[in-house]
């Protein structure tokens, strides 16, 4: 576990993060605003909101398989499937 109280990490494939359409879908899908659009339309992860993740899977459903990973840091870095 991390000392800062964050129990979830989110990773997005670099190619997917640069896809402005996918970035838009992810920002719309996440109920706790973990994703945001950069000025250039690329995806940004809002690190300060990671502790709000409710493991709802909406980001996984909104993206192609394998492009977004939700990692449970509290569970030996298990990936939400």
PDB file of N, CA, C and O in Angstrom:
ATOM      1  N   UNK A   1       0.832  -1.184   0.000  1.00  0.00           N
ATOM      2  CA  UNK A   1       0.000   0.000   0.000  1.00  0.00           C
ATOM      3  C   UNK A   1       0.876   1.246   0.000  1.00  0.00           C
ATOM      4  O   UNK A   1       1.997   1.249   0.508  1.00  0.00           O
ATOM      5  N   UNK A   2       0.338   2.278  -0.573  1.00  0.00           N
ATOM      6  CA  UNK A   2       1.070   3.530  -0.623  1.00  0.00           C
ATOM      7  C   UNK A   2       0.778   4.345   0.620  1.00  0.00           C
ATOM      8  O   UNK A   2      -0.339   4.328   1.138  1.00  0.00           O
ATOM      9  N   UNK A   3       1.778   5.051   1.091  1.00  0.00           N
ATOM     10  CA  UNK A   3       1.643   5.832   2.310  1.00  0.00           C
ATOM     11  C   UNK A   3       0.709   7.020   2.154  1.00  0.00           C
ATOM     12  O   UNK A   3       0.167   7.508   3.146  1.00  0.00           O
ATOM     13  N   UNK A   4       0.507   7.498   0.931  1.00  0.00           N
ATOM     14  CA  UNK A   4      -0.310   8.695   0.739  1.00  0.00           C
ATOM     15  C   UNK A   4      -1.809   8.411   0.743  1.00  0.00           C
ATOM     16  O   UNK A   4      -2.602   9.336   0.568  1.00  0.00           O
ATOM     17  N   UNK A   5      -2.214   7.173   0.935  1.00  0.00           N
ATOM     18  CA  UNK A   5      -3.630   6.839   1.015  1.00  0.00           C
ATOM     19  C   UNK A   5      -4.290   6.546  -0.319  1.00  0.00           C
ATOM     20  O   UNK A   5      -5.501   6.330  -0.365  1.00  0.00           O
ATOM     21  N   UNK A   6      -3.538   6.533  -1.394  1.00  0.00           N
ATOM     22  CA  UNK A   6      -4.098   6.195  -2.693  1.00  0.00           C
ATOM     23  C   UNK A   6      -3.996   4.690  -2.877  1.00  0.00           C
ATOM     24  O   UNK A   6      -2.913   4.112  -2.776  1.00  0.00           O
ATOM     25  N   UNK A   7      -5.123   4.067  -3.144  1.00  0.00           N
ATOM     26  CA  UNK A   7      -5.170   2.611  -3.229  1.00  0.00           C
ATOM     27  C   UNK A   7      -5.354   2.112  -4.650  1.00  0.00           C
ATOM     28  O   UNK A   7      -5.342   0.905  -4.895  1.00  0.00           O
ATOM     29  N   UNK A   8      -5.524   3.043  -5.595  1.00  0.00           N
ATOM     30  CA  UNK A   8      -5.768   2.699  -6.986  1.00  0.00           C
ATOM     31  C   UNK A   8      -4.773   3.452  -7.862  1.00  0.00           C
ATOM     32  O   UNK A   8      -4.436   4.603  -7.586  1.00  0.00           O
ATOM     33  N   UNK A   9      -4.312   2.796  -8.910  1.00  0.00           N
ATOM     34  CA  UNK A   9      -3.522   3.458  -9.953  1.00  0.00           C
ATOM     35  C   UNK A   9      -4.240   3.203 -11.273  1.00  0.00           C
ATOM     36  O   UNK A   9      -4.891   2.173 -11.446  1.00  0.00           O
ATOM     37  N   UNK A  10      -4.119   4.133 -12.185  1.00  0.00           N
ATOM     38  CA  UNK A  10      -4.711   3.978 -13.504  1.00  0.00           C
ATOM     39  C   UNK A  10      -3.618   4.199 -14.530  1.00  0.00           C
ATOM     40  O   UNK A  10      -2.881   5.183 -14.472  1.00  0.00           O
ATOM     41  N   UNK A  11      -3.523   3.273 -15.468  1.00  0.00           N
ATOM     42  CA  UNK A  11      -2.570   3.392 -16.567  1.00  0.00           C
ATOM     43  C   UNK A  11      -3.335   3.370 -17.877  1.00  0.00           C
ATOM     44  O   UNK A  11      -4.279   2.599 -18.047  1.00  0.00           O
ATOM     45  N   UNK A  12      -2.919   4.218 -18.796  1.00  0.00           N
ATOM     46  CA  UNK A  12      -3.521   4.271 -20.125  1.00  0.00           C
ATOM     47  C   UNK A  12      -2.405   4.147 -21.143  1.00  0.00           C
ATOM     48  O   UNK A  12      -1.396   4.847 -21.064  1.00  0.00           O
ATOM     49  N   UNK A  13      -2.592   3.256 -22.096  1.00  0.00           N
ATOM     50  CA  UNK A  13      -1.643   3.071 -23.189  1.00  0.00           C
ATOM     51  C   UNK A  13      -1.364   4.429 -23.840  1.00  0.00           C
ATOM     52  O   UNK A  13      -2.293   5.211 -24.042  1.00  0.00           O
ATOM     53  N   UNK A  14      -0.105   4.721 -24.169  1.00  0.00           N
ATOM     54  CA  UNK A  14       0.278   6.020 -24.733  1.00  0.00           C
ATOM     55  C   UNK A  14      -0.482   6.353 -26.014  1.00  0.00           C
ATOM     56  O   UNK A  14      -0.908   7.492 -26.207  1.00  0.00           O
ATOM     57  N   UNK A  15      -0.650   5.371 -26.879  1.00  0.00           N
ATOM     58  CA  UNK A  15      -1.378   5.609 -28.134  1.00  0.00           C
ATOM     59  C   UNK A  15      -2.829   5.960 -27.846  1.00  0.00           C
ATOM     60  O   UNK A  15      -3.388   6.857 -28.478  1.00  0.00           O
ATOM     61  N   UNK A  16      -3.440   5.264 -26.902  1.00  0.00           N
ATOM     62  CA  UNK A  16      -4.830   5.537 -26.540  1.00  0.00           C
ATOM     63  C   UNK A  16      -4.956   6.907 -25.891  1.00  0.00           C
ATOM     64  O   UNK A  16      -5.928   7.621 -26.139  1.00  0.00           O
ATOM     65  N   UNK A  17      -3.992   7.280 -25.071  1.00  0.00           N
ATOM     66  CA  UNK A  17      -4.047   8.578 -24.392  1.00  0.00           C
ATOM     67  C   UNK A  17      -3.981   9.734 -25.389  1.00  0.00           C
ATOM     68  O   UNK A  17      -4.494  10.819 -25.116  1.00  0.00           O
ATOM     69  N   UNK A  18      -3.362   9.510 -26.520  1.00  0.00           N
ATOM     70  CA  UNK A  18      -3.253  10.553 -27.547  1.00  0.00           C
ATOM     71  C   UNK A  18      -4.487  10.616 -28.442  1.00  0.00           C
ATOM     72  O   UNK A  18      -4.622  11.546 -29.238  1.00  0.00           O
ATOM     73  N   UNK A  19      -5.378   9.653 -28.326  1.00  0.00           N
ATOM     74  CA  UNK A  19      -6.590   9.595 -29.147  1.00  0.00           C
ATOM     75  C   UNK A  19      -7.652  10.508 -28.526  1.00  0.00           C
ATOM     76  O   UNK A  19      -8.210  10.188 -27.476  1.00  0.00           O
ATOM     77  N   UNK A  20      -7.929  11.645 -29.175  1.00  0.00           N
ATOM     78  CA  UNK A  20      -8.838  12.635 -28.584  1.00  0.00           C
ATOM     79  C   UNK A  20     -10.267  12.108 -28.429  1.00  0.00           C
ATOM     80  O   UNK A  20     -10.967  12.502 -27.496  1.00  0.00           O
ATOM     81  N   UNK A  21     -10.708  11.230 -29.322  1.00  0.00           N
ATOM     82  CA  UNK A  21     -12.056  10.660 -29.210  1.00  0.00           C
ATOM     83  C   UNK A  21     -12.150   9.743 -27.992  1.00  0.00           C
ATOM     84  O   UNK A  21     -13.124   9.800 -27.242  1.00  0.00           O
ATOM     85  N   UNK A  22     -11.150   8.908 -27.797  1.00  0.00           N
ATOM     86  CA  UNK A  22     -11.124   8.036 -26.626  1.00  0.00           C
ATOM     87  C   UNK A  22     -10.995   8.868 -25.349  1.00  0.00           C
ATOM     88  O   UNK A  22     -11.646   8.571 -24.348  1.00  0.00           O
ATOM     89  N   UNK A  23     -10.175   9.887 -25.380  1.00  0.00           N
ATOM     90  CA  UNK A  23     -10.022  10.768 -24.228  1.00  0.00           C
ATOM     91  C   UNK A  23     -11.363  11.393 -23.853  1.00  0.00           C
ATOM     92  O   UNK A  23     -11.699  11.473 -22.671  1.00  0.00           O
ATOM     93  N   UNK A  24     -12.119  11.829 -24.835  1.00  0.00           N
ATOM     94  CA  UNK A  24     -13.437  12.417 -24.583  1.00  0.00           C
ATOM     95  C   UNK A  24     -14.372  11.387 -23.949  1.00  0.00           C
ATOM     96  O   UNK A  24     -15.078  11.692 -22.988  1.00  0.00           O
ATOM     97  N   UNK A  25     -14.374  10.154 -24.497  1.00  0.00           N
ATOM     98  CA  UNK A  25     -15.241   9.103 -23.943  1.00  0.00           C
ATOM     99  C   UNK A  25     -14.896   8.793 -22.487  1.00  0.00           C
ATOM    100  O   UNK A  25     -15.784   8.616 -21.653  1.00  0.00           O
ATOM    101  N   UNK A  26     -13.613   8.730 -22.194  1.00  0.00           N
ATOM    102  CA  UNK A  26     -13.202   8.419 -20.824  1.00  0.00           C
ATOM    103  C   UNK A  26     -13.569   9.539 -19.860  1.00  0.00           C
ATOM    104  O   UNK A  26     -14.011   9.268 -18.743  1.00  0.00           O
ATOM    105  N   UNK A  27     -13.396  10.780 -20.268  1.00  0.00           N
ATOM    106  CA  UNK A  27     -13.756  11.886 -19.375  1.00  0.00           C
ATOM    107  C   UNK A  27     -15.256  11.910 -19.127  1.00  0.00           C
ATOM    108  O   UNK A  27     -15.693  12.265 -18.032  1.00  0.00           O
ATOM    109  N   UNK A  28     -16.041  11.541 -20.113  1.00  0.00           N
ATOM    110  CA  UNK A  28     -17.493  11.496 -19.940  1.00  0.00           C
ATOM    111  C   UNK A  28     -17.927  10.290 -19.101  1.00  0.00           C
ATOM    112  O   UNK A  28     -18.906  10.375 -18.359  1.00  0.00           O
ATOM    113  N   UNK A  29     -17.217   9.185 -19.212  1.00  0.00           N
ATOM    114  CA  UNK A  29     -17.619   7.947 -18.539  1.00  0.00           C
ATOM    115  C   UNK A  29     -17.331   7.944 -17.039  1.00  0.00           C
ATOM    116  O   UNK A  29     -18.106   7.389 -16.260  1.00  0.00           O
ATOM    117  N   UNK A  30     -16.237   8.551 -16.638  1.00  0.00           N
ATOM    118  CA  UNK A  30     -15.805   8.451 -15.242  1.00  0.00           C
ATOM    119  C   UNK A  30     -16.651   9.335 -14.327  1.00  0.00           C
ATOM    120  O   UNK A  30     -16.683  10.553 -14.497  1.00  0.00           O
ATOM    121  N   UNK A  31     -17.337   8.723 -13.353  1.00  0.00           N
ATOM    122  CA  UNK A  31     -18.187   9.508 -12.454  1.00  0.00           C
ATOM    123  C   UNK A  31     -17.417  10.310 -11.405  1.00  0.00           C
ATOM    124  O   UNK A  31     -17.999  11.166 -10.739  1.00  0.00           O
ATOM    125  N   UNK A  32     -16.115  10.046 -11.249  1.00  0.00           N
ATOM    126  CA  UNK A  32     -15.331  10.751 -10.228  1.00  0.00           C
ATOM    127  C   UNK A  32     -14.189  11.565 -10.829  1.00  0.00           C
ATOM    128  O   UNK A  32     -13.252  11.942 -10.126  1.00  0.00           O
ATOM    129  N   UNK A  33     -14.268  11.832 -12.117  1.00  0.00           N
ATOM    130  CA  UNK A  33     -13.338  12.747 -12.804  1.00  0.00           C
ATOM    131  C   UNK A  33     -11.866  12.386 -12.672  1.00  0.00           C
ATOM    132  O   UNK A  33     -11.028  13.246 -12.404  1.00  0.00           O
ATOM    133  N   UNK A  34     -11.561  11.119 -12.861  1.00  0.00           N
ATOM    134  CA  UNK A  34     -10.168  10.696 -12.865  1.00  0.00           C
ATOM    135  C   UNK A  34      -9.492  11.092 -14.172  1.00  0.00           C
ATOM    136  O   UNK A  34      -8.272  11.250 -14.215  1.00  0.00           O
ATOM    137  N   UNK A  35     -10.267  11.253 -15.226  1.00  0.00           N
ATOM    138  CA  UNK A  35      -9.733  11.611 -16.534  1.00  0.00           C
ATOM    139  C   UNK A  35     -10.114  13.042 -16.896  1.00  0.00           C
ATOM    140  O   UNK A  35     -11.203  13.512 -16.566  1.00  0.00           O
ATOM    141  N   UNK A  36      -9.198  13.727 -17.579  1.00  0.00           N
ATOM    142  CA  UNK A  36      -9.452  15.081 -18.058  1.00  0.00           C
ATOM    143  C   UNK A  36      -8.808  15.234 -19.429  1.00  0.00           C
ATOM    144  O   UNK A  36      -7.917  14.472 -19.804  1.00  0.00           O
ATOM    145  N   UNK A  37      -9.278  16.233 -20.167  1.00  0.00           N
ATOM    146  CA  UNK A  37      -8.708  16.528 -21.479  1.00  0.00           C
ATOM    147  C   UNK A  37      -7.647  17.604 -21.336  1.00  0.00           C
ATOM    148  O   UNK A  37      -7.870  18.630 -20.693  1.00  0.00           O
ATOM    149  N   UNK A  38      -6.495  17.364 -21.939  1.00  0.00           N
ATOM    150  CA  UNK A  38      -5.456  18.390 -22.005  1.00  0.00           C
ATOM    151  C   UNK A  38      -5.840  19.395 -23.086  1.00  0.00           C
ATOM    152  O   UNK A  38      -6.760  19.151 -23.867  1.00  0.00           O
ATOM    153  N   UNK A  39      -5.154  20.496 -23.130  1.00  0.00           N
ATOM    154  CA  UNK A  39      -5.439  21.526 -24.133  1.00  0.00           C
ATOM    155  C   UNK A  39      -5.346  20.993 -25.561  1.00  0.00           C
ATOM    156  O   UNK A  39      -6.056  21.458 -26.453  1.00  0.00           O
ATOM    157  N   UNK A  40      -4.465  20.013 -25.771  1.00  0.00           N
ATOM    158  CA  UNK A  40      -4.298  19.446 -27.120  1.00  0.00           C
ATOM    159  C   UNK A  40      -5.265  18.296 -27.402  1.00  0.00           C
ATOM    160  O   UNK A  40      -5.176  17.662 -28.454  1.00  0.00           O
ATOM    161  N   UNK A  41      -6.184  18.019 -26.481  1.00  0.00           N
ATOM    162  CA  UNK A  41      -7.171  16.958 -26.672  1.00  0.00           C
ATOM    163  C   UNK A  41      -6.727  15.597 -26.172  1.00  0.00           C
ATOM    164  O   UNK A  41      -7.504  14.643 -26.197  1.00  0.00           O
ATOM    165  N   UNK A  42      -5.485  15.495 -25.717  1.00  0.00           N
ATOM    166  CA  UNK A  42      -4.972  14.226 -25.197  1.00  0.00           C
ATOM    167  C   UNK A  42      -5.539  13.984 -23.790  1.00  0.00           C
ATOM    168  O   UNK A  42      -6.037  14.899 -23.133  1.00  0.00           O
ATOM    169  N   UNK A  43      -5.450  12.768 -23.368  1.00  0.00           N
ATOM    170  CA  UNK A  43      -5.969  12.360 -22.059  1.00  0.00           C
ATOM    171  C   UNK A  43      -4.969  12.664 -20.962  1.00  0.00           C
ATOM    172  O   UNK A  43      -3.766  12.459 -21.125  1.00  0.00           O
ATOM    173  N   UNK A  44      -5.473  13.151 -19.851  1.00  0.00           N
ATOM    174  CA  UNK A  44      -4.674  13.336 -18.649  1.00  0.00           C
ATOM    175  C   UNK A  44      -5.348  12.565 -17.523  1.00  0.00           C
ATOM    176  O   UNK A  44      -6.574  12.480 -17.459  1.00  0.00           O
ATOM    177  N   UNK A  45      -4.535  12.007 -16.641  1.00  0.00           N
ATOM    178  CA  UNK A  45      -5.059  11.366 -15.439  1.00  0.00           C
ATOM    179  C   UNK A  45      -4.941  12.367 -14.300  1.00  0.00           C
ATOM    180  O   UNK A  45      -3.864  12.909 -14.050  1.00  0.00           O
ATOM    181  N   UNK A  46      -6.035  12.606 -13.622  1.00  0.00           N
ATOM    182  CA  UNK A  46      -6.065  13.545 -12.502  1.00  0.00           C
ATOM    183  C   UNK A  46      -5.682  12.770 -11.244  1.00  0.00           C
ATOM    184  O   UNK A  46      -6.521  12.142 -10.597  1.00  0.00           O
ATOM    185  N   UNK A  47      -4.406  12.831 -10.919  1.00  0.00           N
ATOM    186  CA  UNK A  47      -3.855  12.035  -9.814  1.00  0.00           C
ATOM    187  C   UNK A  47      -4.587  12.285  -8.500  1.00  0.00           C
ATOM    188  O   UNK A  47      -4.776  11.358  -7.712  1.00  0.00           O
ATOM    189  N   UNK A  48      -4.997  13.517  -8.257  1.00  0.00           N
ATOM    190  CA  UNK A  48      -5.659  13.837  -6.987  1.00  0.00           C
ATOM    191  C   UNK A  48      -7.035  13.204  -6.856  1.00  0.00           C
ATOM    192  O   UNK A  48      -7.591  13.160  -5.758  1.00  0.00           O
ATOM    193  N   UNK A  49      -7.592  12.713  -7.953  1.00  0.00           N
ATOM    194  CA  UNK A  49      -8.917  12.077  -7.900  1.00  0.00           C
ATOM    195  C   UNK A  49      -8.843  10.553  -7.858  1.00  0.00           C
ATOM    196  O   UNK A  49      -9.876   9.893  -7.741  1.00  0.00           O
ATOM    197  N   UNK A  50      -7.656   9.989  -7.951  1.00  0.00           N
ATOM    198  CA  UNK A  50      -7.535   8.529  -7.962  1.00  0.00           C
ATOM    199  C   UNK A  50      -8.134   7.877  -6.726  1.00  0.00           C
ATOM    200  O   UNK A  50      -8.679   6.776  -6.804  1.00  0.00           O
ATOM    201  N   UNK A  51      -8.037   8.552  -5.584  1.00  0.00           N
ATOM    202  CA  UNK A  51      -8.583   7.958  -4.360  1.00  0.00           C
ATOM    203  C   UNK A  51     -10.108   7.932  -4.342  1.00  0.00           C
ATOM    204  O   UNK A  51     -10.707   7.362  -3.430  1.00  0.00           O
ATOM    205  N   UNK A  52     -10.737   8.541  -5.337  1.00  0.00           N
ATOM    206  CA  UNK A  52     -12.197   8.537  -5.444  1.00  0.00           C
ATOM    207  C   UNK A  52     -12.724   7.358  -6.269  1.00  0.00           C
ATOM    208  O   UNK A  52     -13.933   7.135  -6.315  1.00  0.00           O
ATOM    209  N   UNK A  53     -11.843   6.610  -6.912  1.00  0.00           N
ATOM    210  CA  UNK A  53     -12.251   5.512  -7.788  1.00  0.00           C
ATOM    211  C   UNK A  53     -13.132   4.517  -7.030  1.00  0.00           C
ATOM    212  O   UNK A  53     -12.795   4.085  -5.928  1.00  0.00           O
ATOM    213  N   UNK A  54     -14.262   4.162  -7.637  1.00  0.00           N
ATOM    214  CA  UNK A  54     -15.200   3.224  -7.033  1.00  0.00           C
ATOM    215  C   UNK A  54     -15.211   1.869  -7.755  1.00  0.00           C
ATOM    216  O   UNK A  54     -16.094   1.041  -7.530  1.00  0.00           O
ATOM    217  N   UNK A  55     -14.222   1.661  -8.620  1.00  0.00           N
ATOM    218  CA  UNK A  55     -14.083   0.394  -9.355  1.00  0.00           C
ATOM    219  C   UNK A  55     -15.332   0.062 -10.169  1.00  0.00           C
ATOM    220  O   UNK A  55     -15.754  -1.093 -10.231  1.00  0.00           O
ATOM    221  N   UNK A  56     -15.910   1.071 -10.782  1.00  0.00           N
ATOM    222  CA  UNK A  56     -17.172   0.891 -11.510  1.00  0.00           C
ATOM    223  C   UNK A  56     -16.990   0.256 -12.893  1.00  0.00           C
ATOM    224  O   UNK A  56     -17.964  -0.211 -13.483  1.00  0.00           O
ATOM    225  N   UNK A  57     -15.778   0.233 -13.411  1.00  0.00           N
ATOM    226  CA  UNK A  57     -15.452  -0.367 -14.710  1.00  0.00           C
ATOM    227  C   UNK A  57     -15.916   0.470 -15.904  1.00  0.00           C
ATOM    228  O   UNK A  57     -15.734   0.030 -17.039  1.00  0.00           O
ATOM    229  N   UNK A  58     -16.491   1.624 -15.711  1.00  0.00           N
ATOM    230  CA  UNK A  58     -16.983   2.411 -16.840  1.00  0.00           C
ATOM    231  C   UNK A  58     -15.852   2.820 -17.778  1.00  0.00           C
ATOM    232  O   UNK A  58     -16.049   2.886 -18.992  1.00  0.00           O
ATOM    233  N   UNK A  59     -14.679   3.093 -17.232  1.00  0.00           N
ATOM    234  CA  UNK A  59     -13.541   3.438 -18.098  1.00  0.00           C
ATOM    235  C   UNK A  59     -13.105   2.233 -18.930  1.00  0.00           C
ATOM    236  O   UNK A  59     -12.720   2.376 -20.090  1.00  0.00           O
ATOM    237  N   UNK A  60     -13.170   1.057 -18.333  1.00  0.00           N
ATOM    238  CA  UNK A  60     -12.804  -0.156 -19.077  1.00  0.00           C
ATOM    239  C   UNK A  60     -13.814  -0.433 -20.180  1.00  0.00           C
ATOM    240  O   UNK A  60     -13.444  -0.859 -21.274  1.00  0.00           O
ATOM    241  N   UNK A  61     -15.082  -0.193 -19.895  1.00  0.00           N
ATOM    242  CA  UNK A  61     -16.130  -0.412 -20.888  1.00  0.00           C
ATOM    243  C   UNK A  61     -16.068   0.610 -22.020  1.00  0.00           C
ATOM    244  O   UNK A  61     -16.495   0.317 -23.137  1.00  0.00           O
ATOM    245  N   UNK A  62     -15.542   1.802 -21.747  1.00  0.00           N
ATOM    246  CA  UNK A  62     -15.491   2.874 -22.742  1.00  0.00           C
ATOM    247  C   UNK A  62     -14.247   2.825 -23.617  1.00  0.00           C
ATOM    248  O   UNK A  62     -14.105   3.629 -24.539  1.00  0.00           O
ATOM    249  N   UNK A  63     -13.354   1.899 -23.342  1.00  0.00           N
ATOM    250  CA  UNK A  63     -12.087   1.852 -24.077  1.00  0.00           C
ATOM    251  C   UNK A  63     -11.832   0.470 -24.672  1.00  0.00           C
ATOM    252  O   UNK A  63     -12.376  -0.527 -24.196  1.00  0.00           O
ATOM    253  N   UNK A  64     -11.003   0.414 -25.714  1.00  0.00           N
ATOM    254  CA  UNK A  64     -10.651  -0.889 -26.289  1.00  0.00           C
ATOM    255  C   UNK A  64      -9.946  -1.757 -25.237  1.00  0.00           C
ATOM    256  O   UNK A  64      -9.238  -1.234 -24.376  1.00  0.00           O
ATOM    257  N   UNK A  65     -10.134  -3.056 -25.304  1.00  0.00           N
ATOM    258  CA  UNK A  65      -9.507  -3.965 -24.333  1.00  0.00           C
ATOM    259  C   UNK A  65      -7.991  -3.749 -24.232  1.00  0.00           C
ATOM    260  O   UNK A  65      -7.291  -3.647 -25.240  1.00  0.00           O
ATOM    261  N   UNK A  66      -7.514  -3.685 -22.995  1.00  0.00           N
ATOM    262  CA  UNK A  66      -6.082  -3.575 -22.743  1.00  0.00           C
ATOM    263  C   UNK A  66      -5.506  -2.175 -22.792  1.00  0.00           C
ATOM    264  O   UNK A  66      -4.323  -1.998 -22.500  1.00  0.00           O
ATOM    265  N   UNK A  67      -6.296  -1.173 -23.151  1.00  0.00           N
ATOM    266  CA  UNK A  67      -5.743   0.181 -23.247  1.00  0.00           C
ATOM    267  C   UNK A  67      -5.783   0.935 -21.924  1.00  0.00           C
ATOM    268  O   UNK A  67      -4.964   1.825 -21.696  1.00  0.00           O
ATOM    269  N   UNK A  68      -6.722   0.593 -21.056  1.00  0.00           N
ATOM    270  CA  UNK A  68      -6.821   1.204 -19.734  1.00  0.00           C
ATOM    271  C   UNK A  68      -6.699   0.095 -18.696  1.00  0.00           C
ATOM    272  O   UNK A  68      -7.342  -0.950 -18.800  1.00  0.00           O
ATOM    273  N   UNK A  69      -5.855   0.346 -17.687  1.00  0.00           N
ATOM    274  CA  UNK A  69      -5.708  -0.602 -16.584  1.00  0.00           C
ATOM    275  C   UNK A  69      -6.012   0.117 -15.280  1.00  0.00           C
ATOM    276  O   UNK A  69      -5.474   1.191 -15.008  1.00  0.00           O
ATOM    277  N   UNK A  70      -6.872  -0.482 -14.485  1.00  0.00           N
ATOM    278  CA  UNK A  70      -7.127  -0.007 -13.131  1.00  0.00           C
ATOM    279  C   UNK A  70      -6.429  -0.999 -12.209  1.00  0.00           C
ATOM    280  O   UNK A  70      -6.776  -2.179 -12.168  1.00  0.00           O
ATOM    281  N   UNK A  71      -5.454  -0.508 -11.480  1.00  0.00           N
ATOM    282  CA  UNK A  71      -4.596  -1.363 -10.666  1.00  0.00           C
ATOM    283  C   UNK A  71      -4.932  -1.162  -9.195  1.00  0.00           C
ATOM    284  O   UNK A  71      -4.904  -0.044  -8.681  1.00  0.00           O
ATOM    285  N   UNK A  72      -5.248  -2.267  -8.531  1.00  0.00           N
ATOM    286  CA  UNK A  72      -5.581  -2.229  -7.103  1.00  0.00           C
ATOM    287  C   UNK A  72      -4.282  -2.354  -6.310  1.00  0.00           C
ATOM    288  O   UNK A  72      -3.774  -3.457  -6.108  1.00  0.00           O
ATOM    289  N   UNK A  73      -3.759  -1.235  -5.871  1.00  0.00           N
ATOM    290  CA  UNK A  73      -2.492  -1.235  -5.138  1.00  0.00           C
ATOM    291  C   UNK A  73      -2.602  -1.961  -3.810  1.00  0.00           C
ATOM    292  O   UNK A  73      -1.602  -2.453  -3.288  1.00  0.00           O
ATOM    293  N   UNK A  74      -3.797  -2.032  -3.261  1.00  0.00           N
ATOM    294  CA  UNK A  74      -4.029  -2.692  -1.973  1.00  0.00           C
ATOM    295  C   UNK A  74      -4.113  -4.211  -2.105  1.00  0.00           C
ATOM    296  O   UNK A  74      -4.153  -4.916  -1.097  1.00  0.00           O
ATOM    297  N   UNK A  75      -4.139  -4.721  -3.335  1.00  0.00           N
ATOM    298  CA  UNK A  75      -4.323  -6.157  -3.590  1.00  0.00           C
ATOM    299  C   UNK A  75      -3.172  -6.686  -4.444  1.00  0.00           C
ATOM    300  O   UNK A  75      -3.388  -7.283  -5.499  1.00  0.00           O
ATOM    301  N   UNK A  76      -1.950  -6.455  -3.971  1.00  0.00           N
ATOM    302  CA  UNK A  76      -0.751  -6.915  -4.676  1.00  0.00           C
ATOM    303  C   UNK A  76      -0.749  -6.481  -6.146  1.00  0.00           C
ATOM    304  O   UNK A  76      -0.320  -7.229  -7.025  1.00  0.00           O
ATOM    305  N   UNK A  77      -1.232  -5.270  -6.395  1.00  0.00           N
ATOM    306  CA  UNK A  77      -1.262  -4.678  -7.748  1.00  0.00           C
ATOM    307  C   UNK A  77      -2.093  -5.496  -8.734  1.00  0.00           C
ATOM    308  O   UNK A  77      -1.778  -5.555  -9.923  1.00  0.00           O
ATOM    309  N   UNK A  78      -3.146  -6.122  -8.236  1.00  0.00           N
ATOM    310  CA  UNK A  78      -4.067  -6.842  -9.115  1.00  0.00           C
ATOM    311  C   UNK A  78      -4.731  -5.849 -10.048  1.00  0.00           C
ATOM    312  O   UNK A  78      -5.018  -4.716  -9.662  1.00  0.00           O
ATOM    313  N   UNK A  79      -4.973  -6.277 -11.277  1.00  0.00           N
ATOM    314  CA  UNK A  79      -5.606  -5.430 -12.281  1.00  0.00           C
ATOM    315  C   UNK A  79      -7.098  -5.738 -12.296  1.00  0.00           C
ATOM    316  O   UNK A  79      -7.498  -6.902 -12.330  1.00  0.00           O
ATOM    317  N   UNK A  80      -7.920  -4.691 -12.272  1.00  0.00           N
ATOM    318  CA  UNK A  80      -9.371  -4.856 -12.354  1.00  0.00           C
ATOM    319  C   UNK A  80      -9.693  -5.412 -13.728  1.00  0.00           C
ATOM    320  O   UNK A  80      -9.343  -4.826 -14.753  1.00  0.00           O
ATOM    321  N   UNK A  81     -10.365  -6.551 -13.731  1.00  0.00           N
ATOM    322  CA  UNK A  81     -10.674  -7.203 -15.014  1.00  0.00           C
ATOM    323  C   UNK A  81     -12.130  -7.020 -15.373  1.00  0.00           C
ATOM    324  O   UNK A  81     -12.573  -7.499 -16.417  1.00  0.00           O
TER     325      UNK A  81
END
